């Protein structure tokens, strides 16, 4: 059971890594570029990052969390990620869409398994998502997104080991 819990946490962590860079401050001393992302996109990225932090904290525990707790944080993450994608500037819209579609597919797998961490890895859809998250297409979209956030939403973020 603990192994299943870790597998789900690992896959969900891959989903949230796409926005982990958005921890930077959007208005702290750097002027936004007049041709880049509107501040609302950076704010949405920071909000999505905060939701991902809560999700990761929940899944980092020793025991699988109860389905109700998983539902609350995963639904919040999905909503925040979709909101961020809706605000994506044209420069990275297609990349953010790739990341969001994959995150929404993950949300569907979690929903279809009634938010029960122990059931999720038994799903063939869960295995397929692992392949998607590791794909060159997804990784490329994630890298371009990271670069865009680093360049347009403020100073480089600080990263801590999770």
Backbone as CSV, one residue per row, in Angstrom:
resi,resn,N_x,N_y,N_z,CA_x,CA_y,CA_z,C_x,C_y,C_z
1,UNK,0.822,-1.190,0.000,0.000,0.000,0.000,0.867,1.254,0.000
2,UNK,1.921,1.277,0.784,2.810,2.418,0.812,3.479,2.619,-0.541
3,UNK,3.809,1.529,-1.232,4.411,1.625,-2.560,3.439,2.277,-3.544
4,UNK,2.175,1.901,-3.476,1.159,2.519,-4.323,1.050,4.003,-4.023
5,UNK,1.040,4.328,-2.746,0.955,5.725,-2.322,2.125,6.514,-2.903
6,UNK,3.315,5.972,-2.842,4.493,6.653,-3.381,4.422,6.797,-4.895
7,UNK,3.890,5.799,-5.581,3.764,5.884,-7.039,2.812,6.999,-7.433
8,UNK,1.691,7.101,-6.755,0.742,8.173,-7.045,1.364,9.518,-6.720
9,UNK,2.009,9.608,-5.584,2.663,10.866,-5.212,3.702,11.246,-6.263
10,UNK,4.448,10.270,-6.743,5.451,10.544,-7.765,4.851,11.056,-9.059
11,UNK,3.784,10.438,-9.503,3.155,10.871,-10.748,2.505,12.236,-10.580
12,UNK,1.856,12.472,-9.464,1.271,13.786,-9.221,2.361,14.836,-9.108
13,UNK,3.504,14.470,-8.567,4.617,15.402,-8.492,5.091,15.786,-9.889
14,UNK,5.101,14.847,-10.811,5.462,15.180,-12.195,4.498,16.208,-12.760
15,UNK,3.246,16.074,-12.417,2.256,17.035,-12.900,2.514,18.422,-12.335
16,UNK,2.873,18.503,-11.069,3.063,19.803,-10.459,4.422,20.406,-10.769
17,UNK,5.364,19.619,-11.210,6.677,20.159,-11.549,6.575,21.195,-12.655
18,UNK,5.566,21.087,-13.471,5.398,22.038,-14.563,5.195,23.451,-14.058
19,UNK,4.672,23.599,-12.836,4.457,24.939,-12.331,5.310,25.257,-11.116
20,UNK,6.193,24.390,-10.754,7.017,24.628,-9.568,7.850,25.889,-9.701
21,UNK,8.182,26.250,-10.901,8.995,27.442,-11.117,8.233,28.719,-10.837
22,UNK,6.945,28.684,-10.769,6.156,29.896,-10.648,6.141,30.461,-9.244
23,UNK,7.012,29.986,-8.382,7.103,30.474,-7.017,7.733,31.859,-6.944
24,UNK,8.228,32.363,-8.071,8.866,33.672,-8.076,7.824,34.771,-7.882
25,UNK,8.273,35.949,-7.507,7.384,37.067,-7.241,7.186,37.867,-8.517
26,UNK,5.955,38.044,-8.930,5.642,38.719,-10.181,5.805,40.215,-10.139
27,UNK,5.704,40.879,-8.994,5.755,42.325,-8.982,6.841,42.858,-8.055
28,UNK,7.755,42.040,-7.653,8.774,42.444,-6.685,10.003,43.059,-7.306
29,UNK,9.883,44.245,-7.908,11.055,44.955,-8.357,11.422,44.728,-9.808
30,UNK,10.791,43.849,-10.506,11.101,43.680,-11.914,9.939,44.201,-12.732
31,UNK,10.268,44.928,-13.758,9.238,45.454,-14.642,8.812,44.385,-15.622
32,UNK,7.496,44.168,-15.775,7.060,43.200,-16.772,7.352,43.724,-18.173
33,UNK,7.682,42.842,-19.049,7.930,43.212,-20.432,6.617,43.634,-21.068
34,UNK,6.670,44.679,-21.908,5.442,45.148,-22.537,4.943,44.184,-23.597
35,UNK,5.778,43.267,-24.037,5.359,42.313,-25.061,5.197,40.907,-24.506
36,UNK,5.280,40.758,-23.208,5.205,39.418,-22.635,3.879,39.204,-21.928
37,UNK,3.896,38.257,-21.052,2.699,37.814,-20.368,2.068,38.905,-19.501
38,UNK,0.760,38.999,-19.518,0.115,39.955,-18.620,0.272,39.486,-17.177
39,UNK,0.293,40.394,-16.236,0.477,39.992,-14.831,-0.528,38.946,-14.364
40,UNK,-1.696,38.906,-14.921,-2.687,37.933,-14.477,-2.232,36.499,-14.739
41,UNK,-1.479,36.262,-15.777,-0.968,34.915,-16.040,0.039,34.521,-14.963
42,UNK,0.939,35.426,-14.620,1.927,35.130,-13.578,1.233,34.907,-12.236
43,UNK,0.228,35.693,-11.952,-0.530,35.497,-10.714,-1.209,34.130,-10.709
44,UNK,-1.789,33.753,-11.844,-2.433,32.435,-11.936,-1.411,31.320,-11.771
45,UNK,-0.214,31.506,-12.307,0.834,30.497,-12.151,1.236,30.369,-10.686
46,UNK,1.342,31.497,-9.976,1.665,31.445,-8.547,0.551,30.767,-7.751
47,UNK,-0.698,31.039,-8.084,-1.825,30.413,-7.401,-1.835,28.907,-7.659
48,UNK,-1.556,28.509,-8.897,-1.486,27.083,-9.224,-0.333,26.424,-8.470
49,UNK,0.764,27.141,-8.334,1.895,26.601,-7.584,1.524,26.381,-6.123
50,UNK,0.799,27.322,-5.544,0.371,27.171,-4.144,-0.525,25.939,-4.001
51,UNK,-1.419,25.724,-4.953,-2.290,24.535,-4.914,-1.462,23.264,-5.047
52,UNK,-0.424,23.306,-5.864,0.419,22.123,-6.028,1.213,21.835,-4.760
53,UNK,1.606,22.881,-4.044,2.329,22.681,-2.782,1.456,21.945,-1.769
54,UNK,0.192,22.329,-1.676,-0.741,21.670,-0.752,-0.903,20.200,-1.149
55,UNK,-1.057,19.962,-2.444,-1.204,18.592,-2.945,0.021,17.754,-2.600
56,UNK,1.189,18.315,-2.829,2.415,17.567,-2.569,2.582,17.275,-1.084
57,UNK,2.254,18.228,-0.229,2.338,18.006,1.215,1.422,16.865,1.636
58,UNK,0.222,16.833,1.086,-0.726,15.776,1.422,-0.187,14.408,1.023
59,UNK,0.404,14.317,-0.140,0.854,13.029,-0.667,2.233,12.604,-0.176
60,UNK,2.930,13.491,0.507,4.254,13.140,1.022,4.204,12.405,2.358
61,UNK,3.038,12.218,2.924,2.924,11.531,4.202,3.242,10.052,4.082
62,UNK,3.413,9.402,5.214,3.736,7.980,5.238,2.576,7.105,4.782
63,UNK,1.377,7.463,5.162,0.198,6.659,4.826,-0.608,7.359,3.751
64,UNK,-1.335,6.581,2.957,-2.190,7.211,1.946,-3.232,8.097,2.624
65,UNK,-3.445,9.275,2.085,-4.458,10.160,2.656,-5.860,9.643,2.353
66,UNK,-6.840,10.055,3.140,-8.213,9.628,2.873,-8.718,10.237,1.560
67,UNK,-9.614,9.527,0.872,-10.133,10.022,-0.408,-10.690,11.445,-0.349
68,UNK,-11.367,11.809,0.721,-11.926,13.167,0.821,-10.827,14.226,0.779
69,UNK,-9.709,13.963,1.427,-8.592,14.901,1.409,-7.965,14.965,0.018
70,UNK,-7.817,13.807,-0.619,-7.270,13.766,-1.978,-8.182,14.546,-2.920
71,UNK,-9.493,14.331,-2.790,-10.449,15.022,-3.649,-10.306,16.532,-3.528
72,UNK,-10.257,17.028,-2.322,-10.180,18.475,-2.113,-8.944,19.082,-2.771
73,UNK,-7.780,18.501,-2.535,-6.565,19.116,-3.057,-6.376,18.874,-4.552
74,UNK,-6.769,17.709,-5.043,-6.603,17.431,-6.463,-7.580,18.258,-7.299
75,UNK,-8.795,18.414,-6.827,-9.765,19.254,-7.546,-9.307,20.713,-7.566
76,UNK,-8.794,21.186,-6.450,-8.273,22.557,-6.386,-7.117,22.730,-7.360
77,UNK,-6.207,21.769,-7.376,-5.082,21.819,-8.310,-5.583,21.859,-9.749
78,UNK,-6.524,20.982,-10.093,-7.065,20.951,-11.455,-7.715,22.268,-11.847
79,UNK,-8.475,22.846,-10.930,-9.120,24.135,-11.204,-8.098,25.243,-11.412
80,UNK,-7.112,25.288,-10.549,-6.094,26.347,-10.650,-5.251,26.188,-11.910
81,UNK,-4.958,24.948,-12.269,-4.165,24.710,-13.465,-4.958,25.112,-14.712
82,UNK,-6.248,24.780,-14.744,-7.098,25.163,-15.871,-7.210,26.685,-15.976
83,UNK,-7.318,27.366,-14.838,-7.397,28.824,-14.846,-6.110,29.426,-15.406
84,UNK,-4.978,28.866,-15.016,-3.707,29.342,-15.532,-3.634,29.125,-17.046
85,UNK,-4.061,27.963,-17.498,-4.023,27.658,-18.932,-4.908,28.616,-19.724
86,UNK,-6.034,28.997,-19.145,-6.941,29.916,-19.836,-6.308,31.290,-20.041
87,UNK,-5.351,31.641,-19.206,-4.689,32.939,-19.299,-3.351,32.889,-20.028
88,UNK,-2.961,31.744,-20.496,-1.639,31.599,-21.125,-1.495,32.520,-22.326
89,UNK,-0.393,33.243,-22.378,-0.136,34.116,-23.525,0.188,33.288,-24.773
90,UNK,-0.005,33.900,-25.910,0.181,33.215,-27.190,1.558,32.575,-27.316
91,UNK,2.587,33.204,-26.740,3.960,32.698,-26.845,4.090,31.253,-26.373
92,UNK,3.323,30.888,-25.349,3.447,29.539,-24.781,2.102,28.830,-24.648
93,UNK,1.093,29.351,-25.297,-0.254,28.777,-25.183,-0.259,27.289,-25.517
94,UNK,0.367,26.893,-26.596,0.330,25.478,-26.986,1.048,24.605,-25.955
95,UNK,2.134,25.103,-25.367,2.850,24.340,-24.344,2.021,24.217,-23.066
96,UNK,1.417,25.310,-22.641,0.582,25.279,-21.448,-0.619,24.367,-21.685
97,UNK,-1.158,24.380,-22.891,-2.277,23.485,-23.209,-1.866,22.015,-23.104
98,UNK,-0.678,21.670,-23.579,-0.181,20.287,-23.464,-0.080,19.884,-21.993
99,UNK,0.498,20.756,-21.198,0.665,20.467,-19.773,-0.690,20.368,-19.087
100,UNK,-1.584,21.307,-19.385,-2.905,21.300,-18.763,-3.717,20.074,-19.175
101,UNK,-3.685,19.709,-20.443,-4.435,18.526,-20.884,-3.963,17.280,-20.146
102,UNK,-2.678,17.160,-19.959,-2.136,16.004,-19.247,-2.535,16.049,-17.774
103,UNK,-2.457,17.232,-17.183,-2.877,17.371,-15.784,-4.367,17.045,-15.633
104,UNK,-5.176,17.452,-16.583,-6.612,17.160,-16.517,-6.876,15.664,-16.722
105,UNK,-6.057,15.012,-17.548,-6.179,13.554,-17.703,-5.850,12.858,-16.385
106,UNK,-4.837,13.347,-15.699,-4.496,12.802,-14.394,-5.658,12.992,-13.420
107,UNK,-6.245,14.163,-13.435,-7.394,14.426,-12.579,-8.523,13.446,-12.875
108,UNK,-8.755,13.150,-14.145,-9.792,12.189,-14.531,-9.485,10.803,-13.974
109,UNK,-8.234,10.383,-14.063,-7.851,9.074,-13.510,-8.111,9.040,-12.011
110,UNK,-7.742,10.109,-11.325,-7.951,10.165,-9.883,-9.450,10.133,-9.567
111,UNK,-10.227,10.903,-10.315,-11.691,10.900,-10.117,-12.278,9.518,-10.375
112,UNK,-11.866,8.908,-11.474,-12.410,7.597,-11.851,-12.100,6.513,-10.824
113,UNK,-11.111,6.760,-9.991,-10.754,5.815,-8.932,-11.206,6.314,-7.563
114,UNK,-12.210,7.179,-7.583,-12.837,7.692,-6.365,-11.843,8.276,-5.368
115,UNK,-10.777,8.899,-5.900,-9.786,9.589,-5.078,-9.070,8.649,-4.100
116,UNK,-9.133,7.378,-4.395,-8.522,6.360,-3.534,-7.130,6.045,-4.069
117,UNK,-6.125,6.505,-3.355,-4.734,6.346,-3.789,-4.392,4.875,-4.013
118,UNK,-4.943,3.998,-3.203,-4.643,2.569,-3.327,-5.172,1.982,-4.628
119,UNK,-6.207,2.566,-5.212,-6.801,2.052,-6.450,-6.206,2.658,-7.713
120,UNK,-5.634,3.825,-7.584,-5.221,4.581,-8.766,-4.184,3.847,-9.612
121,UNK,-3.160,3.273,-8.995,-2.102,2.644,-9.792,-2.549,1.358,-10.467
122,UNK,-3.684,0.804,-10.091,-4.200,-0.386,-10.769,-4.815,-0.029,-12.118
123,UNK,-5.041,1.226,-12.346,-5.665,1.686,-13.578,-4.655,1.716,-14.725
124,UNK,-5.019,1.129,-15.883,-4.124,1.224,-17.048,-3.934,2.670,-17.491
125,UNK,-4.921,3.513,-17.209,-4.793,4.925,-17.555,-3.685,5.600,-16.750
126,UNK,-3.482,5.141,-15.520,-2.423,5.679,-14.675,-1.055,5.353,-15.287
127,UNK,-0.893,4.120,-15.735,0.358,3.704,-16.375,0.610,4.510,-17.647
128,UNK,-0.439,4.709,-18.429,-0.311,5.486,-19.665,0.096,6.931,-19.365
129,UNK,-0.423,7.492,-18.298,-0.047,8.855,-17.933,1.422,8.956,-17.555
130,UNK,1.946,7.938,-16.907,3.369,7.938,-16.589,4.212,8.056,-17.844
131,UNK,3.802,7.357,-18.888,4.490,7.424,-20.175,4.352,8.822,-20.783
132,UNK,3.170,9.399,-20.675,2.943,10.746,-21.210,3.821,11.764,-20.501
133,UNK,3.864,11.706,-19.163,4.677,12.658,-18.412,6.159,12.534,-18.755
134,UNK,6.605,11.356,-19.129,8.012,11.134,-19.470,8.305,11.406,-20.945
135,UNK,7.280,11.670,-21.748,7.472,11.833,-23.191,8.252,13.103,-23.529
136,UNK,8.906,13.062,-24.677,9.645,14.229,-25.157,8.713,15.416,-25.372
137,UNK,7.505,15.171,-25.878,6.554,16.254,-26.133,6.176,16.970,-24.833
138,UNK,5.864,16.192,-23.803,5.498,16.795,-22.522,6.693,17.495,-21.889
139,UNK,7.843,16.836,-21.878,9.036,17.424,-21.280,9.442,18.706,-21.999
140,UNK,9.323,18.724,-23.321,9.648,19.931,-24.077,8.702,21.073,-23.731
141,UNK,7.411,20.762,-23.634,6.429,21.783,-23.257,6.732,22.314,-21.860
142,UNK,7.067,21.432,-20.966,7.377,21.820,-19.596,8.631,22.697,-19.559
143,UNK,9.650,22.336,-20.299,10.886,23.122,-20.334,10.644,24.517,-20.891
144,UNK,9.863,24.619,-21.974,9.569,25.929,-22.560,8.732,26.775,-21.604
145,UNK,7.799,26.131,-20.916,6.987,26.824,-19.919,7.879,27.360,-18.801
146,UNK,8.745,26.516,-18.293,9.674,26.919,-17.217,10.505,28.121,-17.652
147,UNK,11.039,28.056,-18.840,11.864,29.139,-19.356,11.060,30.432,-19.475
148,UNK,9.838,30.314,-19.943,8.983,31.486,-20.087,8.692,32.124,-18.731
149,UNK,8.344,31.315,-17.753,8.072,31.823,-16.408,9.327,32.497,-15.844
150,UNK,10.459,31.857,-15.989,11.718,32.420,-15.487,12.005,33.774,-16.119
151,UNK,11.716,33.899,-17.394,12.021,35.132,-18.121,10.985,36.229,-17.938
152,UNK,9.743,35.883,-17.696,8.673,36.870,-17.737,7.919,37.107,-16.436
153,UNK,8.117,36.262,-15.456,7.329,36.420,-14.227,8.150,36.870,-13.040
154,UNK,9.433,37.065,-13.188,10.276,37.641,-12.140,11.611,36.944,-12.078
155,UNK,12.286,37.159,-10.973,13.606,36.578,-10.765,13.517,35.059,-10.680
156,UNK,14.642,34.417,-10.857,14.712,32.952,-10.790,14.203,32.478,-9.430
157,UNK,13.444,31.406,-9.418,12.889,30.902,-8.163,13.938,30.170,-7.347
158,UNK,13.650,30.058,-6.075,14.477,29.205,-5.238,13.837,27.844,-5.219
159,UNK,14.649,26.817,-5.307,14.138,25.457,-5.346,14.602,24.739,-4.103
160,UNK,13.678,24.036,-3.489,14.019,23.232,-2.318,13.768,21.790,-2.652
161,UNK,14.525,20.911,-2.061,14.323,19.470,-2.272,13.007,19.042,-1.673
162,UNK,12.246,18.271,-2.442,10.937,17.825,-1.935,10.916,16.339,-1.789
